[in-house]
Amino acid sequence: ANYSWPGAEIAVMGAKGAVEIIFRGKDVEKNTAEYIDRFANPLVAAQRGFIDDVIEPHDTRRVICDDLRLFRSKKVPTIERKHSNIPL
């Protein structure tokens, strides 16, 4: 599962650098705040399916432990191979 904290910035590059490139250095401060609200926050990433849930930092340990408990008994089936690799 992919989780994020509410204050995380989900982006390929920093918001200020992206705004300087997109708007060619004009109104950087105003456009940076708008860019963060529209693109670089975890709620937008969750709506688009890039992350599964936005969790509070104080819940992180509990959520990860719950996930690990779920996978403790997971069995991965192995498929028998009909032919093996030839020795080279």
Biopython code that builds the backbone (N, CA, C, O; Angstrom):
import numpy as np
from Bio.PDB.StructureBuilder import StructureBuilder

atoms = [
    (1, "ALA", "N", (0.841, -1.184, 0.000)),
    (1, "ALA", "CA", (0.000, 0.000, 0.000)),
    (1, "ALA", "C", (0.884, 1.245, 0.000)),
    (1, "ALA", "O", (1.986, 1.231, 0.548)),
    (2, "ASN", "N", (0.410, 2.285, -0.598)),
    (2, "ASN", "CA", (1.127, 3.560, -0.648)),
    (2, "ASN", "C", (0.404, 4.556, 0.232)),
    (2, "ASN", "O", (-0.774, 4.845, 0.021)),
    (3, "TYR", "N", (1.113, 5.082, 1.223)),
    (3, "TYR", "CA", (0.534, 6.036, 2.154)),
    (3, "TYR", "C", (1.282, 7.356, 2.076)),
    (3, "TYR", "O", (2.422, 7.413, 1.617)),
    (4, "SER", "N", (0.626, 8.414, 2.529)),
    (4, "SER", "CA", (1.243, 9.725, 2.573)),
    (4, "SER", "C", (0.745, 10.461, 3.805)),
    (4, "SER", "O", (-0.374, 10.229, 4.261)),
    (5, "TRP", "N", (1.563, 11.338, 4.338)),
    (5, "TRP", "CA", (1.146, 12.235, 5.410)),
    (5, "TRP", "C", (0.487, 13.455, 4.793)),
    (5, "TRP", "O", (0.752, 13.763, 3.631)),
    (6, "PRO", "N", (-0.359, 14.158, 5.527)),
    (6, "PRO", "CA", (-1.070, 15.313, 4.974)),
    (6, "PRO", "C", (-0.149, 16.436, 4.491)),
    (6, "PRO", "O", (-0.511, 17.149, 3.555)),
    (7, "GLY", "N", (1.006, 16.612, 5.087)),
    (7, "GLY", "CA", (1.895, 17.696, 4.706)),
    (7, "GLY", "C", (2.905, 17.331, 3.636)),
    (7, "GLY", "O", (3.786, 18.132, 3.323)),
    (8, "ALA", "N", (2.798, 16.140, 3.071)),
    (8, "ALA", "CA", (3.778, 15.690, 2.087)),
    (8, "ALA", "C", (3.609, 16.423, 0.767)),
    (8, "ALA", "O", (2.513, 16.863, 0.418)),
    (9, "GLU", "N", (4.699, 16.545, 0.048)),
    (9, "GLU", "CA", (4.669, 17.146, -1.282)),
    (9, "GLU", "C", (4.882, 16.037, -2.300)),
    (9, "GLU", "O", (5.954, 15.435, -2.353)),
    (10, "ILE", "N", (3.876, 15.770, -3.098)),
    (10, "ILE", "CA", (3.933, 14.709, -4.096)),
    (10, "ILE", "C", (4.264, 15.364, -5.431)),
    (10, "ILE", "O", (3.391, 15.938, -6.081)),
    (11, "ALA", "N", (5.517, 15.277, -5.832)),
    (11, "ALA", "CA", (5.923, 15.924, -7.079)),
    (11, "ALA", "C", (7.247, 15.343, -7.548)),
    (11, "ALA", "O", (8.005, 14.774, -6.762)),
    (12, "VAL", "N", (7.508, 15.493, -8.821)),
    (12, "VAL", "CA", (8.772, 15.055, -9.395)),
    (12, "VAL", "C", (9.887, 16.017, -9.016)),
    (12, "VAL", "O", (11.015, 15.600, -8.752)),
    (13, "MET", "N", (9.567, 17.302, -8.989)),
    (13, "MET", "CA", (10.536, 18.314, -8.597)),
    (13, "MET", "C", (9.859, 19.299, -7.657)),
    (13, "MET", "O", (8.636, 19.285, -7.515)),
    (14, "GLY", "N", (10.642, 20.147, -7.019)),
    (14, "GLY", "CA", (10.096, 21.113, -6.088)),
    (14, "GLY", "C", (9.135, 22.077, -6.759)),
    (14, "GLY", "O", (9.255, 22.371, -7.948)),
    (15, "ALA", "N", (8.180, 22.563, -5.980)),
    (15, "ALA", "CA", (7.152, 23.449, -6.527)),
    (15, "ALA", "C", (7.756, 24.735, -7.069)),
    (15, "ALA", "O", (7.353, 25.204, -8.134)),
    (16, "LYS", "N", (8.713, 25.312, -6.354)),
    (16, "LYS", "CA", (9.297, 26.578, -6.794)),
    (16, "LYS", "C", (10.019, 26.411, -8.139)),
    (16, "LYS", "O", (9.871, 27.246, -9.031)),
    (17, "GLY", "N", (10.795, 25.340, -8.278)),
    (17, "GLY", "CA", (11.493, 25.080, -9.535)),
    (17, "GLY", "C", (10.536, 24.855, -10.687)),
    (17, "GLY", "O", (10.767, 25.333, -11.798)),
    (18, "ALA", "N", (9.458, 24.125, -10.423)),
    (18, "ALA", "CA", (8.472, 23.869, -11.476)),
    (18, "ALA", "C", (7.782, 25.162, -11.903)),
    (18, "ALA", "O", (7.554, 25.391, -13.091)),
    (19, "VAL", "N", (7.452, 26.006, -10.923)),
    (19, "VAL", "CA", (6.777, 27.271, -11.240)),
    (19, "VAL", "C", (7.695, 28.192, -12.034)),
    (19, "VAL", "O", (7.246, 28.873, -12.956)),
    (20, "GLU", "N", (8.975, 28.218, -11.684)),
    (20, "GLU", "CA", (9.913, 29.058, -12.431)),
    (20, "GLU", "C", (10.008, 28.626, -13.896)),
    (20, "GLU", "O", (10.157, 29.462, -14.787)),
    (21, "ILE", "N", (9.921, 27.326, -14.134)),
    (21, "ILE", "CA", (9.976, 26.828, -15.506)),
    (21, "ILE", "C", (8.659, 27.100, -16.242)),
    (21, "ILE", "O", (8.664, 27.578, -17.376)),
    (22, "ILE", "N", (7.542, 26.794, -15.594)),
    (22, "ILE", "CA", (6.238, 26.930, -16.248)),
    (22, "ILE", "C", (5.910, 28.393, -16.543)),
    (22, "ILE", "O", (5.488, 28.730, -17.650)),
    (23, "PHE", "N", (6.105, 29.257, -15.549)),
    (23, "PHE", "CA", (5.706, 30.665, -15.700)),
    (23, "PHE", "C", (6.876, 31.581, -16.064)),
    (23, "PHE", "O", (6.725, 32.802, -16.087)),
    (24, "ARG", "N", (8.023, 31.003, -16.344)),
    (24, "ARG", "CA", (9.216, 31.743, -16.770)),
    (24, "ARG", "C", (9.609, 32.851, -15.800)),
    (24, "ARG", "O", (10.002, 33.943, -16.210)),
    (25, "GLY", "N", (9.496, 32.549, -14.489)),
    (25, "GLY", "CA", (9.974, 33.475, -13.469)),
    (25, "GLY", "C", (9.043, 34.614, -13.128)),
    (25, "GLY", "O", (9.456, 35.520, -12.405)),
    (26, "LYS", "N", (7.813, 34.625, -13.605)),
    (26, "LYS", "CA", (6.874, 35.714, -13.325)),
    (26, "LYS", "C", (5.946, 35.321, -12.179)),
    (26, "LYS", "O", (5.357, 34.240, -12.194)),
    (27, "ASP", "N", (5.818, 36.197, -11.187)),
    (27, "ASP", "CA", (4.950, 35.979, -10.018)),
    (27, "ASP", "C", (5.222, 34.619, -9.368)),
    (27, "ASP", "O", (4.303, 33.824, -9.169)),
    (28, "VAL", "N", (6.462, 34.366, -9.047)),
    (28, "VAL", "CA", (6.870, 33.049, -8.541)),
    (28, "VAL", "C", (6.184, 32.710, -7.218)),
    (28, "VAL", "O", (5.691, 31.594, -7.057)),
    (29, "GLU", "N", (6.142, 33.644, -6.273)),
    (29, "GLU", "CA", (5.565, 33.354, -4.961)),
    (29, "GLU", "C", (4.070, 33.026, -5.053)),
    (29, "GLU", "O", (3.608, 32.052, -4.457)),
    (30, "LYS", "N", (3.320, 33.836, -5.795)),
    (30, "LYS", "CA", (1.877, 33.601, -5.933)),
    (30, "LYS", "C", (1.606, 32.289, -6.666)),
    (30, "LYS", "O", (0.755, 31.500, -6.255)),
    (31, "ASN", "N", (2.325, 32.071, -7.731)),
    (31, "ASN", "CA", (2.110, 30.860, -8.525)),
    (31, "ASN", "C", (2.589, 29.607, -7.809)),
    (31, "ASN", "O", (2.051, 28.524, -8.041)),
    (32, "THR", "N", (3.602, 29.730, -6.931)),
    (32, "THR", "CA", (4.067, 28.575, -6.167)),
    (32, "THR", "C", (2.973, 28.080, -5.228)),
    (32, "THR", "O", (2.719, 26.878, -5.153)),
    (33, "ALA", "N", (2.329, 28.986, -4.517)),
    (33, "ALA", "CA", (1.240, 28.596, -3.609)),
    (33, "ALA", "C", (0.098, 27.939, -4.373)),
    (33, "ALA", "O", (-0.467, 26.945, -3.916)),
    (34, "GLU", "N", (-0.246, 28.493, -5.538)),
    (34, "GLU", "CA", (-1.316, 27.915, -6.343)),
    (34, "GLU", "C", (-0.927, 26.532, -6.875)),
    (34, "GLU", "O", (-1.751, 25.617, -6.908)),
    (35, "TYR", "N", (0.319, 26.391, -7.287)),
    (35, "TYR", "CA", (0.818, 25.110, -7.805)),
    (35, "TYR", "C", (0.744, 24.031, -6.722)),
    (35, "TYR", "O", (0.313, 22.909, -6.990)),
    (36, "ILE", "N", (1.163, 24.371, -5.501)),
    (36, "ILE", "CA", (1.129, 23.406, -4.397)),
    (36, "ILE", "C", (-0.306, 22.977, -4.121)),
    (36, "ILE", "O", (-0.570, 21.789, -3.933)),
    (37, "ASP", "N", (-1.240, 23.936, -4.095)),
    (37, "ASP", "CA", (-2.643, 23.601, -3.836)),
    (37, "ASP", "C", (-3.247, 22.718, -4.922)),
    (37, "ASP", "O", (-4.029, 21.814, -4.626)),
    (38, "ARG", "N", (-2.890, 22.976, -6.171)),
    (38, "ARG", "CA", (-3.506, 22.246, -7.276)),
    (38, "ARG", "C", (-2.850, 20.916, -7.607)),
    (38, "ARG", "O", (-3.532, 19.974, -8.010)),
    (39, "PHE", "N", (-1.523, 20.826, -7.440)),
    (39, "PHE", "CA", (-0.831, 19.635, -7.951)),
    (39, "PHE", "C", (0.002, 18.876, -6.931)),
    (39, "PHE", "O", (0.053, 17.648, -6.990)),
    (40, "ALA", "N", (0.651, 19.553, -6.005)),
    (40, "ALA", "CA", (1.675, 18.895, -5.187)),
    (40, "ALA", "C", (1.186, 18.460, -3.821)),
    (40, "ALA", "O", (2.013, 18.205, -2.945)),
    (41, "ASN", "N", (-0.106, 18.363, -3.595)),
    (41, "ASN", "CA", (-0.550, 17.917, -2.275)),
    (41, "ASN", "C", (-1.059, 16.477, -2.338)),
    (41, "ASN", "O", (-1.483, 16.013, -3.397)),
    (42, "PRO", "N", (-1.018, 15.777, -1.219)),
    (42, "PRO", "CA", (-1.366, 14.352, -1.239)),
    (42, "PRO", "C", (-2.834, 14.063, -1.510)),
    (42, "PRO", "O", (-3.163, 12.964, -1.958)),
    (43, "LEU", "N", (-3.718, 15.003, -1.255)),
    (43, "LEU", "CA", (-5.135, 14.746, -1.512)),
    (43, "LEU", "C", (-5.402, 14.614, -3.008)),
    (43, "LEU", "O", (-6.210, 13.782, -3.421)),
    (44, "VAL", "N", (-4.737, 15.418, -3.812)),
    (44, "VAL", "CA", (-4.866, 15.309, -5.269)),
    (44, "VAL", "C", (-4.297, 13.971, -5.738)),
    (44, "VAL", "O", (-4.884, 13.302, -6.589)),
    (45, "ALA", "N", (-3.142, 13.587, -5.173)),
    (45, "ALA", "CA", (-2.525, 12.313, -5.546)),
    (45, "ALA", "C", (-3.422, 11.136, -5.161)),
    (45, "ALA", "O", (-3.489, 10.147, -5.890)),
    (46, "ALA", "N", (-4.106, 11.234, -4.027)),
    (46, "ALA", "CA", (-5.017, 10.164, -3.601)),
    (46, "ALA", "C", (-6.233, 10.083, -4.524)),
    (46, "ALA", "O", (-6.693, 8.991, -4.855)),
    (47, "GLN", "N", (-6.750, 11.239, -4.936)),
    (47, "GLN", "CA", (-7.896, 11.240, -5.855)),
    (47, "GLN", "C", (-7.541, 10.618, -7.195)),
    (47, "GLN", "O", (-8.375, 9.968, -7.825)),
    (48, "ARG", "N", (-6.309, 10.817, -7.627)),
    (48, "ARG", "CA", (-5.877, 10.268, -8.917)),
    (48, "ARG", "C", (-5.383, 8.834, -8.812)),
    (48, "ARG", "O", (-5.068, 8.224, -9.833)),
    (49, "GLY", "N", (-5.307, 8.276, -7.605)),
    (49, "GLY", "CA", (-4.925, 6.886, -7.414)),
    (49, "GLY", "C", (-3.438, 6.633, -7.286)),
    (49, "GLY", "O", (-3.007, 5.481, -7.333)),
    (50, "PHE", "N", (-2.628, 7.695, -7.122)),
    (50, "PHE", "CA", (-1.189, 7.506, -6.965)),
    (50, "PHE", "C", (-0.830, 7.002, -5.573)),
    (50, "PHE", "O", (0.162, 6.292, -5.409)),
    (51, "ILE", "N", (-1.622, 7.360, -4.575)),
    (51, "ILE", "CA", (-1.434, 6.839, -3.211)),
    (51, "ILE", "C", (-2.765, 6.268, -2.740)),
    (51, "ILE", "O", (-3.829, 6.652, -3.226)),
    (52, "ASP", "N", (-2.687, 5.344, -1.785)),
    (52, "ASP", "CA", (-3.894, 4.665, -1.335)),
    (52, "ASP", "C", (-4.630, 5.407, -0.229)),
    (52, "ASP", "O", (-5.859, 5.370, -0.163)),
    (53, "ASP", "N", (-3.874, 6.086, 0.647)),
    (53, "ASP", "CA", (-4.511, 6.737, 1.783)),
    (53, "ASP", "C", (-3.616, 7.843, 2.316)),
    (53, "ASP", "O", (-2.391, 7.756, 2.235)),
    (54, "VAL", "N", (-4.226, 8.873, 2.855)),
    (54, "VAL", "CA", (-3.506, 9.937, 3.548)),
    (54, "VAL", "C", (-3.713, 9.679, 5.028)),
    (54, "VAL", "O", (-4.839, 9.732, 5.523)),
    (55, "ILE", "N", (-2.611, 9.396, 5.745)),
    (55, "ILE", "CA", (-2.702, 9.060, 7.166)),
    (55, "ILE", "C", (-1.985, 10.112, 7.992)),
    (55, "ILE", "O", (-1.045, 10.755, 7.524)),
    (56, "GLU", "N", (-2.433, 10.277, 9.208)),
    (56, "GLU", "CA", (-1.789, 11.198, 10.147)),
    (56, "GLU", "C", (-0.474, 10.589, 10.616)),
    (56, "GLU", "O", (-0.367, 9.368, 10.729)),
    (57, "PRO", "N", (0.530, 11.421, 10.892)),
    (57, "PRO", "CA", (1.823, 10.890, 11.332)),
    (57, "PRO", "C", (1.741, 10.017, 12.590)),
    (57, "PRO", "O", (2.473, 9.035, 12.712)),
    (58, "HIS", "N", (0.859, 10.370, 13.516)),
    (58, "HIS", "CA", (0.771, 9.570, 14.747)),
    (58, "HIS", "C", (0.112, 8.206, 14.519)),
    (58, "HIS", "O", (0.166, 7.353, 15.405)),
    (59, "ASP", "N", (-0.503, 7.979, 13.365)),
    (59, "ASP", "CA", (-1.104, 6.678, 13.037)),
    (59, "ASP", "C", (-0.193, 5.794, 12.193)),
    (59, "ASP", "O", (-0.555, 4.658, 11.884)),
    (60, "THR", "N", (0.973, 6.289, 11.816)),
    (60, "THR", "CA", (1.849, 5.587, 10.879)),
    (60, "THR", "C", (2.252, 4.206, 11.388)),
    (60, "THR", "O", (2.138, 3.220, 10.660)),
    (61, "ARG", "N", (2.718, 4.130, 12.618)),
    (61, "ARG", "CA", (3.179, 2.838, 13.152)),
    (61, "ARG", "C", (2.048, 1.814, 13.161)),
    (61, "ARG", "O", (2.251, 0.663, 12.776)),
    (62, "ARG", "N", (0.858, 2.226, 13.599)),
    (62, "ARG", "CA", (-0.278, 1.304, 13.670)),
    (62, "ARG", "C", (-0.667, 0.806, 12.279)),
    (62, "ARG", "O", (-0.922, -0.385, 12.103)),
    (63, "VAL", "N", (-0.716, 1.688, 11.305)),
    (63, "VAL", "CA", (-1.123, 1.304, 9.947)),
    (63, "VAL", "C", (-0.107, 0.342, 9.330)),
    (63, "VAL", "O", (-0.491, -0.655, 8.719)),
    (64, "ILE", "N", (1.171, 0.632, 9.484)),
    (64, "ILE", "CA", (2.201, -0.247, 8.914)),
    (64, "ILE", "C", (2.203, -1.604, 9.615)),
    (64, "ILE", "O", (2.352, -2.636, 8.959)),
    (65, "CYS", "N", (2.041, -1.616, 10.940)),
    (65, "CYS", "CA", (1.974, -2.897, 11.664)),
    (65, "CYS", "C", (0.760, -3.711, 11.230)),
    (65, "CYS", "O", (0.851, -4.932, 11.102)),
    (66, "ASP", "N", (-0.370, -3.053, 11.004)),
    (66, "ASP", "CA", (-1.560, -3.766, 10.513)),
    (66, "ASP", "C", (-1.301, -4.395, 9.147)),
    (66, "ASP", "O", (-1.703, -5.530, 8.891)),
    (67, "ASP", "N", (-0.634, -3.658, 8.280)),
    (67, "ASP", "CA", (-0.312, -4.200, 6.956)),
    (67, "ASP", "C", (0.652, -5.375, 7.057)),
    (67, "ASP", "O", (0.475, -6.380, 6.368)),
    (68, "LEU", "N", (1.660, -5.263, 7.897)),
    (68, "LEU", "CA", (2.615, -6.364, 8.055)),
    (68, "LEU", "C", (1.952, -7.594, 8.654)),
    (68, "LEU", "O", (2.281, -8.718, 8.276)),
    (69, "ARG", "N", (1.016, -7.396, 9.589)),
    (69, "ARG", "CA", (0.284, -8.525, 10.169)),
    (69, "ARG", "C", (-0.537, -9.231, 9.090)),
    (69, "ARG", "O", (-0.662, -10.456, 9.102)),
    (70, "LEU", "N", (-1.087, -8.463, 8.171)),
    (70, "LEU", "CA", (-1.881, -9.034, 7.086)),
    (70, "LEU", "C", (-1.021, -9.927, 6.193)),
    (70, "LEU", "O", (-1.472, -10.978, 5.737)),
    (71, "PHE", "N", (0.217, -9.505, 5.947)),
    (71, "PHE", "CA", (1.103, -10.256, 5.056)),
    (71, "PHE", "C", (1.896, -11.352, 5.756)),
    (71, "PHE", "O", (2.620, -12.094, 5.092)),
    (72, "ARG", "N", (1.785, -11.475, 7.060)),
    (72, "ARG", "CA", (2.537, -12.482, 7.803)),
    (72, "ARG", "C", (2.243, -13.893, 7.317)),
    (72, "ARG", "O", (3.148, -14.722, 7.221)),
    (73, "SER", "N", (0.997, -14.163, 7.014)),
    (73, "SER", "CA", (0.616, -15.522, 6.615)),
    (73, "SER", "C", (0.402, -15.662, 5.112)),
    (73, "SER", "O", (-0.183, -16.646, 4.660)),
    (74, "LYS", "N", (0.861, -14.702, 4.345)),
    (74, "LYS", "CA", (0.672, -14.758, 2.898)),
    (74, "LYS", "C", (1.510, -15.875, 2.293)),
    (74, "LYS", "O", (2.688, -16.025, 2.615)),
    (75, "LYS", "N", (0.902, -16.642, 1.430)),
    (75, "LYS", "CA", (1.583, -17.716, 0.718)),
    (75, "LYS", "C", (1.669, -17.344, -0.753)),
    (75, "LYS", "O", (0.666, -16.991, -1.374)),
    (76, "VAL", "N", (2.859, -17.423, -1.297)),
    (76, "VAL", "CA", (3.056, -17.139, -2.717)),
    (76, "VAL", "C", (3.215, -18.476, -3.430)),
    (76, "VAL", "O", (4.184, -19.196, -3.189)),
    (77, "PRO", "N", (2.273, -18.811, -4.303)),
    (77, "PRO", "CA", (2.369, -20.107, -4.985)),
    (77, "PRO", "C", (3.526, -20.111, -5.984)),
    (77, "PRO", "O", (3.763, -19.136, -6.697)),
    (78, "THR", "N", (4.225, -21.219, -6.010)),
    (78, "THR", "CA", (5.293, -21.365, -6.993)),
    (78, "THR", "C", (4.771, -22.197, -8.158)),
    (78, "THR", "O", (4.061, -23.184, -7.964)),
    (79, "ILE", "N", (5.124, -21.793, -9.341)),
    (79, "ILE", "CA", (4.675, -22.491, -10.540)),
    (79, "ILE", "C", (5.781, -23.445, -10.970)),
    (79, "ILE", "O", (6.935, -23.050, -11.136)),
    (80, "GLU", "N", (5.410, -24.696, -11.146)),
    (80, "GLU", "CA", (6.381, -25.676, -11.602)),
    (80, "GLU", "C", (6.753, -25.366, -13.042)),
    (80, "GLU", "O", (5.885, -25.104, -13.875)),
    (81, "ARG", "N", (8.026, -25.397, -13.325)),
    (81, "ARG", "CA", (8.491, -25.121, -14.687)),
    (81, "ARG", "C", (8.550, -26.417, -15.493)),
    (81, "ARG", "O", (8.985, -27.461, -15.008)),
    (82, "LYS", "N", (8.109, -26.310, -16.709)),
    (82, "LYS", "CA", (8.120, -27.467, -17.581)),
    (82, "LYS", "C", (9.527, -27.716, -18.093)),
    (82, "LYS", "O", (9.952, -28.865, -18.221)),
    (83, "HIS", "N", (10.262, -26.632, -18.391)),
    (83, "HIS", "CA", (11.624, -26.749, -18.883)),
    (83, "HIS", "C", (12.499, -25.793, -18.079)),
    (83, "HIS", "O", (12.051, -24.718, -17.681)),
    (84, "SER", "N", (13.707, -26.177, -17.850)),
    (84, "SER", "CA", (14.614, -25.301, -17.125)),
    (84, "SER", "C", (15.533, -24.584, -18.116)),
    (84, "SER", "O", (15.521, -24.860, -19.315)),
    (85, "ASN", "N", (16.314, -23.675, -17.588)),
    (85, "ASN", "CA", (17.295, -22.997, -18.442)),
    (85, "ASN", "C", (18.424, -23.956, -18.789)),
    (85, "ASN", "O", (18.850, -24.755, -17.955)),
    (86, "ILE", "N", (18.894, -23.875, -19.997)),
    (86, "ILE", "CA", (19.995, -24.755, -20.398)),
    (86, "ILE", "C", (21.304, -24.167, -19.881)),
    (86, "ILE", "O", (21.459, -22.946, -19.846)),
    (87, "PRO", "N", (22.237, -25.006, -19.484)),
    (87, "PRO", "CA", (23.515, -24.490, -19.025)),
    (87, "PRO", "C", (24.327, -23.970, -20.208)),
    (87, "PRO", "O", (24.413, -24.602, -21.261)),
    (88, "LEU", "N", (24.915, -22.804, -19.996)),
    (88, "LEU", "CA", (25.710, -22.214, -21.078)),
    (88, "LEU", "C", (27.172, -22.236, -20.733)),
    (88, "LEU", "O", (28.000, -21.781, -21.522)),
]
sb = StructureBuilder()
sb.init_structure("model")
sb.init_model(0)
sb.init_chain("A")
sb.init_seg("    ")
for serial, (resi, resn, name, xyz) in enumerate(atoms, 1):
    if name == "N":
        sb.init_residue(resn, " ", resi, " ")
    sb.init_atom(name, np.array(xyz, "f"), 0.0, 1.0, " ", f" {name:<3s}", serial, name[0])
structure = sb.get_structure()
